Amino acid sequence: MKKLYDVTLKLDPAKVQGVEVKSVAVKGEFLFYESGLTGHTDETGMVDCEKKYPPAEYREGLYPIGGVYLEGMEKNADGIYEVTLKLPAGVYPYQFVINPDLGPEQTDPRMGWSNVITKTGEKKGFVNFEEAMKKGFKGETNHWITDPENPPAAPTVSGVQSNSELYVGTKEECARIPIGDPEKTGTVSYMSYTDVDGNVQSVGVYLPAGFDRTKTYPLVVVSHGGGGNEADWFSQGSLNHVLDNMIAEGRTREAIVITPNNSVYRWDFAKIAENIETCVIPFIEKLFNISKDVKDRAFCGLSMGSMTTLYMFYHRSALYDYFGAFSGGVAPGYPGYDISDPHIREVKLLIGSAEEDIAYNQTNRGVPTTIAALKEAGIPYIPYFVTGSHDWFCWPEMFEYFAENVLWK
């Protein structure tokens, strides 16, 4: 049985601005499901999750999955709202909802993502969700805030994050938990550069613990997904913690990792490639001693970033030796699919998704469709599937496997 932790979340109503606090709930990805995954190379067709379980129903054999859980908080003797959840080790995004107002489950598929699962397992929908969304969830009801005691990192105007992150357990149980040793902790910073359009943009930069300017380091370029930004992988994905733990354990090489903001180019893959090659990497090379050897360079990403990765694999495989496509495909019929470059047979590609992933059942953007095309063409690839859905339970796990088993091999 996995160890469960009693995790107490608290909110002082005096720290809530802009609305009178009458009631409070916690809203987060505290849900679990029964996995049907039979192996990490499963390509047989999945995505059939019938039930998601709230924390009170957690048991051995369940796995975290994306989706919204909501539970009311009680005011204690000191006037502080609090709630205690029993959770296995992991990292969970959450917010507080001030004056939550719930109604029936939304049946309109366009609004389905406004639904939540309650403590009793019921499905509910936020009342007047569309109006709340127009107001930025800052009305009198369904007023959403991050945790004042645990604010998300908001390093730049473009890198703003909307969730707080709850770390549960130890680094031995989950590589996303901070390593805790300052001497083994790398640094994350955000640097401004001039992009291909002449605009100032921000790029996230991870330097490993004990960074030495006299040493030469390999480079990993990591892309966020649609609607994301340069801070996602370090905030929601805990990528710096994953790297700290893996490097300390000797499971991957020290490397410089950069996270550009690709959303600003509206997912024009060719333009993203141009910006990274002519602006981002030259900027980073002026600051740090990065290896020029193709065997020391990698590109990976999630969702739209996975599709970007595959575009780079098809069109820029002479520049990188390792590619990681997490939850997004570029298959025949999608613009940019081109397997004519002979280099793609000489590099390493990891491709996969979570079993409950929207990227699994799609057509020319689907992972299985892309895999089938690669297989038919005799192009080498490494499949890797994990539990979870199109979420941050999936992508850090995929990166961890990529870093240990594909990078620098």
C-alpha positions as CSV (number, residue, x, y, z in Angstrom):
1,M,0.0,0.0,0.0
2,K,1.4,3.4,-1.0
3,K,1.8,5.7,2.0
4,L,-0.9,8.3,2.3
5,Y,-0.2,11.7,3.8
6,D,-2.6,13.9,5.7
7,V,-2.3,17.2,3.9
8,T,-4.1,20.2,5.5
9,L,-4.7,23.3,3.3
10,K,-5.7,26.6,5.0
11,L,-6.9,30.0,3.9
12,D,-7.1,33.1,6.0
13,P,-10.2,35.1,4.7
14,A,-8.4,38.3,5.7
15,K,-6.0,37.6,2.8
16,V,-8.7,37.5,0.2
17,Q,-9.2,40.8,-1.6
18,G,-12.1,42.0,-3.8
19,V,-14.9,39.9,-2.4
20,E,-16.7,39.2,0.9
21,V,-15.8,35.6,2.0
22,K,-18.9,33.6,3.0
23,S,-17.6,30.1,2.2
24,V,-14.5,28.5,0.7
25,A,-13.6,25.3,-1.2
26,V,-10.4,23.9,-2.5
27,K,-10.4,23.0,-6.2
28,G,-7.6,20.9,-7.6
29,E,-6.5,17.8,-9.6
30,F,-7.0,15.4,-6.6
31,L,-8.6,12.6,-8.6
32,F,-7.6,9.0,-9.3
33,Y,-8.7,6.2,-11.6
34,E,-8.2,2.5,-12.4
35,S,-5.6,2.0,-15.0
36,G,-5.8,-0.6,-17.8
37,L,-2.3,0.0,-19.0
38,T,-0.6,-3.4,-19.5
39,G,2.9,-2.1,-20.4
40,H,4.6,1.1,-21.4
41,T,4.7,0.0,-25.0
42,D,0.9,-0.5,-25.2
43,E,-0.4,0.7,-28.5
44,T,-3.8,-1.2,-28.6
45,G,-6.2,1.7,-28.0
46,M,-7.1,3.0,-24.6
47,V,-9.0,6.1,-23.4
48,D,-12.1,4.5,-21.8
49,C,-11.9,5.8,-18.2
50,E,-15.4,5.2,-16.7
51,K,-14.9,6.6,-13.2
52,K,-12.7,9.1,-11.3
53,Y,-12.3,8.6,-7.6
54,P,-12.1,11.4,-5.0
55,P,-9.3,11.3,-2.3
56,A,-11.7,9.7,0.2
57,E,-12.0,6.7,-2.1
58,Y,-8.3,6.3,-2.9
59,R,-7.0,2.7,-2.6
60,E,-4.1,0.7,-3.8
61,G,-4.1,0.3,-7.6
62,L,-5.4,3.8,-8.4
63,Y,-3.4,6.4,-10.2
64,P,-3.6,10.2,-10.4
65,I,-5.5,11.7,-13.4
66,G,-6.4,15.1,-14.6
67,G,-9.8,16.5,-13.7
68,V,-11.2,18.8,-11.1
69,Y,-12.1,17.8,-7.5
70,L,-13.8,20.3,-5.2
71,E,-14.3,20.0,-1.5
72,G,-15.7,22.6,0.9
73,M,-13.5,24.0,3.7
74,E,-14.6,24.5,7.3
75,K,-13.8,27.6,9.4
76,N,-11.9,26.7,12.6
77,A,-11.9,28.4,16.0
78,D,-9.4,31.0,14.7
79,G,-11.5,31.9,11.8
80,I,-9.3,30.1,9.3
81,Y,-10.8,27.9,6.6
82,E,-9.2,24.5,6.4
83,V,-9.5,21.1,4.9
84,T,-7.5,17.9,5.2
85,L,-7.0,15.5,2.3
86,K,-5.4,12.1,2.3
87,L,-3.1,11.9,-0.7
88,P,-0.3,9.6,-2.0
89,A,3.1,11.2,-3.0
90,G,2.9,13.5,-5.9
91,V,2.5,17.1,-7.1
92,Y,-1.0,18.5,-7.3
93,P,-2.2,21.8,-8.8
94,Y,-4.9,23.6,-6.8
95,Q,-6.8,26.9,-6.2
96,F,-9.3,28.1,-3.7
97,V,-12.8,29.0,-4.7
98,I,-14.5,31.8,-2.7
99,N,-18.2,31.4,-2.4
100,P,-18.5,28.4,-4.6
101,D,-21.9,28.0,-6.4
102,L,-22.6,24.6,-7.9
103,G,-25.4,23.3,-10.0
104,P,-26.1,20.3,-12.2
105,E,-23.4,18.8,-14.3
106,Q,-22.8,20.6,-17.6
107,T,-23.9,18.4,-20.4
108,D,-22.8,20.7,-23.2
109,P,-19.5,19.2,-24.3
110,R,-18.1,22.7,-24.9
111,M,-18.6,23.5,-21.2
112,G,-17.8,20.0,-19.8
113,W,-14.5,21.1,-18.5
114,S,-16.3,23.4,-16.0
115,N,-17.5,20.3,-14.1
116,V,-16.1,19.1,-10.8
117,I,-16.3,15.9,-8.8
118,T,-17.3,16.4,-5.1
119,K,-16.3,14.5,-2.0
120,T,-19.3,12.1,-2.4
121,G,-18.3,11.4,-6.0
122,E,-21.1,13.5,-7.5
123,K,-20.5,15.5,-10.7
124,K,-21.5,19.1,-10.5
125,G,-21.1,22.2,-12.6
126,F,-20.3,25.8,-11.6
127,V,-23.4,28.0,-11.8
128,N,-23.1,30.8,-14.4
129,F,-19.7,29.5,-15.4
130,E,-19.6,31.4,-18.6
131,E,-20.3,34.7,-16.8
132,A,-17.6,33.9,-14.2
133,M,-15.2,33.2,-17.0
134,K,-15.9,36.5,-18.6
135,K,-15.1,38.2,-15.3
136,G,-11.9,36.3,-14.9
137,F,-13.5,34.4,-11.9
138,K,-13.5,37.5,-9.8
139,G,-17.2,37.9,-9.2
140,E,-19.1,37.5,-5.9
141,T,-19.4,33.7,-6.4
142,N,-17.0,31.2,-7.9
143,H,-14.2,33.7,-7.2
144,W,-10.9,31.8,-7.8
145,I,-7.6,32.6,-6.2
146,T,-4.2,30.9,-5.8
147,D,-2.9,30.1,-2.3
148,P,-1.6,33.3,-0.7
149,E,0.8,31.2,1.4
150,N,2.0,29.2,-1.6
151,P,1.8,31.5,-4.7
152,P,2.8,30.1,-8.1
153,A,6.0,31.4,-9.7
154,A,5.2,34.3,-12.0
155,P,8.6,35.3,-13.3
156,T,7.6,37.3,-16.3
157,V,4.5,38.9,-17.8
158,S,4.2,36.0,-20.3
159,G,5.1,33.4,-17.7
160,V,2.2,33.9,-15.3
161,Q,0.8,30.7,-13.7
162,S,-2.8,30.2,-12.5
163,N,-2.3,27.3,-10.0
164,S,-0.5,26.8,-6.8
165,E,1.4,23.5,-6.6
166,L,1.1,21.1,-3.7
167,Y,4.1,18.9,-3.0
168,V,3.3,15.7,-1.1
169,G,5.7,13.0,0.0
170,T,9.4,12.5,-0.5
171,K,11.8,12.6,-3.5
172,E,12.3,8.9,-3.1
173,E,8.6,8.4,-3.9
174,C,8.3,11.0,-6.6
175,A,11.1,12.6,-8.6
176,R,9.1,15.9,-8.8
177,I,9.6,16.6,-5.1
178,P,12.4,19.1,-4.4
179,I,15.7,17.4,-3.6
180,G,16.1,19.5,-0.4
181,D,19.9,19.8,-0.5
182,P,21.0,23.3,-1.5
183,E,24.3,21.9,-2.9
184,K,22.4,19.6,-5.3
185,T,19.8,22.1,-6.3
186,G,20.1,23.7,-9.7
187,T,18.9,27.2,-10.6
188,V,16.0,28.4,-12.8
189,S,16.0,31.9,-14.3
190,Y,14.2,33.8,-17.0
191,M,16.1,35.8,-19.5
192,S,15.0,38.3,-22.1
193,Y,16.2,38.1,-25.7
194,T,15.2,39.7,-29.0
195,D,13.2,37.2,-31.2
196,V,12.8,36.7,-34.9
197,D,10.2,39.5,-35.1
198,G,12.3,41.9,-33.3
199,N,10.2,41.6,-30.1
200,V,11.5,41.0,-26.6
201,Q,10.6,37.5,-25.4
202,S,11.5,35.5,-22.3
203,V,13.2,32.1,-22.1
204,G,13.5,29.9,-19.0
205,V,17.0,28.5,-18.3
206,Y,17.9,25.7,-15.9
207,L,21.5,25.4,-14.8
208,P,22.5,22.2,-12.9
209,A,23.8,22.4,-9.4
210,G,27.5,23.4,-9.2
211,F,27.3,25.0,-12.6
212,D,30.9,25.6,-13.9
213,R,31.4,28.2,-16.6
214,T,34.6,26.4,-17.7
215,K,32.8,23.2,-18.5
216,T,30.9,22.4,-21.7
217,Y,27.3,21.2,-21.2
218,P,24.8,19.5,-23.5
219,L,21.6,21.3,-24.3
220,V,17.9,20.3,-24.1
221,V,15.2,22.5,-25.6
222,V,11.8,21.8,-24.0
223,S,8.5,23.1,-25.3
224,H,5.2,23.7,-23.4
225,G,1.8,23.0,-24.9
226,G,-1.0,25.1,-26.4
227,G,-2.0,28.1,-24.2
228,G,1.2,27.6,-22.2
229,N,4.3,29.6,-21.7
230,E,8.0,29.4,-20.8
231,A,7.3,28.9,-17.0
232,D,5.0,25.8,-17.4
233,W,7.6,23.1,-17.3
234,F,9.3,24.5,-14.2
235,S,6.1,25.5,-12.4
236,Q,3.5,22.9,-13.2
237,G,6.0,20.3,-14.4
238,S,8.6,20.6,-11.6
239,L,11.2,19.9,-14.3
240,N,14.0,21.5,-12.3
241,H,13.3,19.1,-9.4
242,V,13.2,16.1,-11.7
243,L,16.5,17.1,-13.1
244,D,18.0,17.8,-9.7
245,N,17.0,14.4,-8.4
246,M,18.1,12.5,-11.6
247,I,21.5,14.2,-11.8
248,A,22.2,13.6,-8.1
249,E,21.4,9.9,-8.5
250,G,23.5,9.6,-11.7
251,R,20.5,8.8,-13.8
252,T,21.2,11.5,-16.4
253,R,23.9,13.9,-17.4
254,E,24.2,17.5,-16.3
255,A,22.7,19.7,-18.9
256,I,21.5,23.2,-19.6
257,V,17.8,23.1,-20.3
258,I,15.9,25.9,-21.9
259,T,12.1,26.6,-22.2
260,P,11.2,29.2,-24.9
261,N,7.7,30.6,-25.1
262,N,6.3,29.2,-28.4
263,S,2.7,30.2,-28.0
264,V,3.5,33.7,-29.2
265,Y,4.1,32.3,-32.7
266,R,0.6,30.7,-32.9
267,W,2.2,27.3,-33.4
268,D,3.7,28.1,-36.7
269,F,6.3,25.3,-36.5
270,A,8.6,26.7,-39.2
271,K,8.7,30.1,-37.4
272,I,9.3,28.5,-34.0
273,A,12.2,26.5,-35.5
274,E,13.6,29.7,-37.1
275,N,13.3,31.6,-33.8
276,I,15.0,28.9,-31.8
277,E,17.8,28.4,-34.3
278,T,18.5,32.1,-35.2
279,C,17.6,33.8,-31.9
280,V,17.2,31.6,-28.8
281,I,20.2,29.2,-29.1
282,P,22.7,31.9,-30.3
283,F,21.6,34.0,-27.3
284,I,22.1,31.1,-24.9
285,E,25.5,30.2,-26.6
286,K,26.8,33.7,-25.9
287,L,26.1,33.3,-22.2
288,F,27.0,29.6,-21.5
289,N,29.5,27.1,-22.8
290,I,27.2,24.8,-24.7
291,S,28.5,21.8,-26.8
292,K,28.2,22.3,-30.6
293,D,28.1,18.6,-31.1
294,V,24.7,17.4,-32.4
295,K,25.0,14.4,-30.1
296,D,24.8,16.8,-27.2
297,R,21.6,18.4,-28.3
298,A,17.9,17.4,-27.7
299,F,14.4,18.7,-28.3
300,C,11.2,17.6,-26.6
301,G,7.8,18.9,-25.7
302,L,4.2,18.2,-24.7
303,S,0.9,18.4,-26.7
304,M,1.4,21.2,-29.3
305,G,5.0,21.1,-28.1
306,S,5.0,17.5,-29.0
307,M,3.8,18.3,-32.5
308,T,6.6,21.0,-32.7
309,T,9.0,18.3,-31.6
310,L,7.9,16.0,-34.5
311,Y,8.2,18.9,-36.9
312,M,11.8,19.4,-35.7
313,F,12.3,15.6,-36.0
314,Y,11.1,15.7,-39.6
315,H,12.9,18.9,-40.7
316,R,15.7,19.5,-38.2
317,S,17.1,16.1,-37.4
318,A,20.5,17.2,-38.6
319,L,20.6,19.6,-35.6
320,Y,19.5,17.4,-32.7
321,D,20.2,13.8,-31.9
322,Y,17.3,13.1,-29.5
323,F,13.6,13.9,-29.7
324,G,10.9,13.4,-27.2
325,A,7.3,13.7,-28.4
326,F,4.9,13.7,-25.4
327,S,1.1,13.6,-26.2
328,G,0.9,14.9,-29.7
329,G,1.4,13.5,-33.2
330,V,2.1,14.8,-36.7
331,A,0.9,12.0,-39.0
332,P,0.1,11.8,-42.8
333,G,-2.4,14.5,-43.7
334,Y,-1.2,17.0,-41.2
335,P,0.8,20.0,-42.5
336,G,4.5,19.5,-41.8
337,Y,4.5,15.7,-42.0
338,D,7.5,14.9,-44.2
339,I,9.7,11.8,-43.7
340,S,12.1,12.4,-46.6
341,D,15.0,13.7,-44.6
342,P,17.5,10.7,-44.2
343,H,18.7,12.0,-40.9
344,I,15.5,10.9,-39.2
345,R,16.7,7.3,-39.5
346,E,19.9,8.2,-37.6
347,V,18.5,10.0,-34.5
348,K,16.5,8.8,-31.5
349,L,12.8,9.5,-31.1
350,L,10.7,8.7,-28.1
351,I,6.9,9.1,-28.7
352,G,4.0,8.3,-26.5
353,S,1.2,9.6,-24.4
354,A,-1.0,8.8,-21.3
355,E,-3.6,6.0,-21.6
356,E,-6.5,8.4,-21.1
357,D,-4.9,11.1,-23.3
358,I,-6.9,13.1,-25.9
359,A,-3.8,12.8,-28.1
360,Y,-4.3,9.0,-28.3
361,N,-7.6,8.8,-30.3
362,Q,-7.0,11.7,-32.7
363,T,-6.3,11.1,-36.4
364,N,-3.5,13.0,-38.1
365,R,-2.6,14.6,-34.7
366,G,-2.8,11.3,-32.8
367,V,0.1,9.4,-31.4
368,P,-0.9,5.9,-32.6
369,T,-1.5,7.3,-36.2
370,T,2.0,8.8,-36.2
371,I,3.5,5.6,-34.8
372,A,1.8,3.6,-37.5
373,A,3.2,5.8,-40.2
374,L,6.7,5.6,-38.7
375,K,6.5,1.9,-38.5
376,E,5.3,1.5,-42.0
377,A,8.1,3.7,-43.3
378,G,10.7,1.7,-41.2
379,I,11.7,4.7,-39.2
380,P,13.1,3.8,-35.7
381,Y,11.1,5.1,-32.7
382,I,10.8,4.3,-29.0
383,P,7.2,4.0,-27.8
384,Y,6.4,4.9,-24.2
385,F,2.9,5.1,-22.6
386,V,2.1,6.1,-19.0
387,T,-0.9,6.3,-16.7
388,G,-2.9,9.6,-16.5
389,S,-4.4,11.8,-19.1
390,H,-3.5,14.9,-21.0
391,D,-2.1,16.3,-17.8
392,W,1.0,17.1,-15.7
393,F,0.9,13.7,-14.1
394,C,1.8,12.3,-17.6
395,W,4.4,14.7,-19.0
396,P,7.0,14.8,-16.2
397,E,7.0,11.0,-16.1
398,M,7.6,10.9,-19.8
399,F,10.4,13.4,-19.5
400,E,12.0,11.4,-16.7
401,Y,12.0,8.2,-18.8
402,F,13.3,10.2,-21.8
403,A,16.2,11.7,-19.7
404,E,17.2,8.4,-18.3
405,N,16.8,6.0,-21.2
406,V,17.1,8.0,-24.4
407,L,19.2,11.1,-23.8
408,W,22.9,10.8,-24.5
409,K,22.7,7.1,-25.2
